[in-house]
Amino acid sequence: MIDLRSDTVTKPSAAMRAFMMEAEVGDDGYGEDPTVAELERRVADLVGLEAGLFVASGTMGNQVALRSLTQPGDPVIVAARAHLLQFEAGASAKNASIQLLSVDDTHGYLDPDQVSDLVRQYRRLHNPIRLIAIENTHMPSGGIPIDANAMGALMDAADGTPIYIDGARLWNAAAALEVEPSVLCRGAAAVSTCLSKGLAAPMGSVLTGSAELIGRARVERARLGGRLRQAGIMAAGGIFALVENRARLADDHRRARLLADLIRTQLPASVADVSEVFTNIVLVTVDDPSHRVEALAKAGVFCNVLPAGQLRLVTHADLDDAAIELAASRIAASL
């Protein structure tokens, strides 16, 4: 079976497991786990913010951020296809009691003109936008990385409104753009980054921001049941991933392009229309995608379907070139 459903399906390597086994631990609920503290410092330094908070998942990172940066009833701008809006089971309404205002994201990022208009409009209504959430990379558009220029345009459009970056695949964005992650986070009030996607750790994300914000976030994490104990074992997987696996993200991107090229050479666009590849995500438009997913599983390839009706194929650390070539041949035969 070749699993292209997500980059979350990776298994920790033998070296990562050994590193985790040797982790020094303490009770993180009391702030006494040195390995968790080291992970939080490392991620905060990489994104250029003051402090970090280890959380169980990207969704928890997003929800803790929203609860820490907003009050119930606040309007928050998000992309129309954002993870916050489409893939978190309505958690933003349930957990933070906020209003999500969707903005066009056809090009993989929020339209600055629409953002600017909403910011001005809601100020006139005496209900100002409290937060603007940006997803980098933008998964539903095929993992488009949002560069510093686009971020600058959104900062200008925000006109002082705080920016939150859902950076579940921020590491992929930085690798694709060949910049340090901090370059893509300048001016942000908070950033959440995932360790279990491209970096292939077994779990976890880190929410970063000012020390004061992270202090509030620790309380909100506890309210969501995320107060951790001897979490250094899992945090060590994140440290190993940051040190050893960031450099190999370019391989995932190259293999995604290879997969897309192989599908294009074997199938006409009328059968499988392959979108441009930016990072490690390949989107393929086909007829009856839900049926195609079932057929592909029978052919030995796991993948997912996006709400827009596209097949999503994601390359990751557990796949080599041979697996990509075999997947492409199975996909072509099945479609």
N, C-alpha and C positions, 0 to 999 in steps of 0.2 A: 504494500500500500504506500502511495506517495501522498503525503498530507500537505496540501496547499491551502488549508482553511484559514490559517493565521500564523503569524510568527510567535504566537503564544504556545504553540504545541511542542516546542523544543524540550528536550530532556537535558538536565545538567550533565556536563562532561565529567569524566572521572577526575580530572584535575580540579574542577569546581567543587565536586563532592568532597574531595580530600581537604580543600581549603576551608569549606564550611565545617567539616568535622573538627578542625583545629581552632575554631573561633572562640575567642574569650567572650563570655556572656555575663549578664547580670539582669536585674529586674528593670526592664525599660519603663514599667509603670511608675517607678520611682526615679527614673532618669539615670539608672545605674548600669546600663549595658554599654560598654565601651565600643563594641563593634558597631552597634546602631549609631552611636554618636559619630564615629568616624565616617560611616556612610553618609550621614546627613551633612557633615562638614564638606565632604568631597563633592557631593552634588551641588550644594550651595555655591562652592567656589567655581565649579564648572559653568554654572549659569549666571554667575556674577551677582548673587544675592546674599543676604546676611546669614540666614539660618535655614535649617531644613527640618522636615518631619517625615519619618518613615511610616507609610501606611500600607494596608494590605493589598490595595489594588488601585488602578487608575480611576475607576468610578468613585472609590472612597476619596481619593485625592481631590477629584472634582467637587464632590459633595461637601467635603470639609472646607474647601476653598470658598464655595458659595456661602456656606453658613458663617464663615469668618469675615467675608467681605461685604455682605448684604444684610438687610433686615427684611422681615416678611412684608410682602407687597411691593418690594422694589422691582423696577423694570431692569432687565439685563439683556443686552444685545448678544445674539449668537448667530452663527451661520445657519442657513436653512437646513443643511444636512449634517449639522454638528452631532458629535457623539453625545453631548449633553442633551440634545433634543430627541435624537432618534434611538439611542442604544442604551439608555439608563433607566428604562421602565418607569418613566415619569418621576424619577427620584428628585429632580429639582423642585417640582411642585410639592411633593410629599415632605421632603426634608427641610427645604429652605423657604417654602411658601412664597416663591418669587414668580414674577411674570417673565417668560422668555419671549423676546421679540426677535423674530427671524429676519435675516437680511440675505439678499441674493449672494450665492457663493459659486456662481457658474464657473468662474475662473480659478476656483480653489481657495479664495480668500474673500473676506467681507468686502462688499462694494463701499469704498470710502465715502462716496457721495451720499449713499443711503444712510451710512452711519452718521455723517455730519448732520443730515436732515433730521434724523431721529433725536439726536442729542439736542438740537435747537428746539425742536417741537416739544419734547417732554419738559424742557426747562420752562417754556412758555406756559405749560400746563401745571407748573409748580409740582411736578412729579419727576424730578431729574433722573436720567439714566444713572444707575449706581455702578455698573460694571459692564465692560465689553469683553467677551470671551472669544479667544482666537484659538483655532486648532492647527497645530503645526507638527508634522505634516498633516495635510487635509486628506484624510483617508478616502471619503466617498468620491473624490475627484481623481483617485488613483495615486494617492500619496504625494501630492504636489507640495514641495517645500516652499515656505513663505520666506522670502529673502529680506534683508535688512531694509531695502528700499520700500518694499510693500509694507513692512512693519512701520516704517517712518510715516508713510502716508496715512496709515490707520491711527497712529499716535496723533498726527495733526488733526484728523477728523474727530478724534475723541475729545479734543479741546479740554484736556484736564481730567476727563473721566478715567478712572482706573482701568487698567488692562490686565486681564488674566489670560495666561497661555496654558491651554491644555496641550502639553508637549509630550503626549504619549509616545510619539515617534520623533521627538525633537532631535535625538541622536542621529536618526536617518537624515533629517533635514540638514543638520550641520555637516554630515559626511558628504551629502550630495552637493552642497554649496561650497564645500571645502573651506569652512570657517569654524571658529570655536563656537560652542553653543551660546556663550555669553553674548556674542554679537547679535544673535537673534532674539535676545531677551532684554535688550536695553530699554529702560523706561517702564518695564512691566512691574506691576505691584506684586504679582505672585506667579509662579510657574510650577506646574506638576509634570514630572517626567517618569516614564515607566521603565522598569528594569526587566520585565518578563516578556517584552516584545522583541525588538531587534537585538537586544543585548543578551537574551537567552538565559536570564536568571529564572529560578523557579517561581518567584512571586515578588510582588511589591512595587510601589512607586514612592517617590519622594516629593513632597510639597515644599516649596521654598518661597521665602519672602523676607520681610524685615523680622528682627527678633521679636518685636511687639506683636506682629501678625501671627507668627508661629506660636507664640505663647497662647493667643486666643485659639489657634487651630488645635493645639493639644487638648483643650477643653472640648472642642467640637468633635474631635476624633473619639474621645471618651464617650461622648453622648451617642455616638453611632456604634458603640461596642468595639472600637478599634484600639483600646488601650492594651499594649503588648507587654509581654513578660520577657522570657529569655529569647528574644527575637534576634540576637546576634548571629545565631546559626543561619537564619534566612538573610539577614543583612550582609553576611559574609559573601553569600552568592552574588549580591548586588555589587559589592566591592570588586570581587573577582571579575565580574562582567564589565565593569567600567574600565578596569586596567587591561584586560585581555581581549575583549570583544568589540570595543568601539572601532578599532582599526580594520576589522574584517567586514564592517557593514558595506563597504564598497563591493565586496564579493556578492552579497545579496542583491545589490542593485544591478551588477553586471549579469547575474543569473536571471533576474527578472527581464532584462532586455533580451537575453538569449531566448528565454521561454516565449516572449512575445514574437520575436523574429521567426522562431521555428513554427509557431502556430500560423503566422501570416504566410509563410512559404508553403504550408501544407493545406491551407483552407482559404477559399475566397472570402472577401469581406462580406459578401451576401450571406454567408453561412456563419462566420465568426468575425465580427468587426472588433479588432484589437485596438484599444486606446493607446495613446502615447504613454510611455513608461518614464517615470521621474525618479522613483526610488525602488522599493521592493514590492510594489503592488501592481498587478496586471489586471485590468478590467476588460472583459470580453462581452460584447453585446450579441446575444443569440435569441432565437425564437424559443418561447416556452422555457425560460431558464430553470424553473423549479424542477421540471421533468429532466432537464439536462443534468442537473446535479445528481439526481438518482442514477441516471445512466452512467455518469462518470464514476460514481462510487463503485458500481458493478464492474467497471473497466479498470479499477485500481487507482483512482485519483479522487481524493477528497478535496472539495472546494465549497465556497459559500455563495449565496446570492444576496446582492444589495437590494434595498427597497426600490431602487430605480430599475431593477430587472436585469442587472448585469452579473455575470459570473465574476467572482473575486478570487484571484490566485495570488498567494503571498509566499515569497521566497524567504528562507530563514537558514539558521546555522546548521540545521540537521540535513540539509540538501546539498549534494555536490553536483557537478556538471552532468554526470551520468544520470542522476535522478531527474534532472531537468529535461534532458533529451528523451528519456523514457516517458516522462509525463506528457511531453509534447506529442509524442507518437500516439499515446493512448487517447489523448484529447482529440487529436485529428481523426483517429479511427472511430471514436464514439460519436463525434459531432457529424 
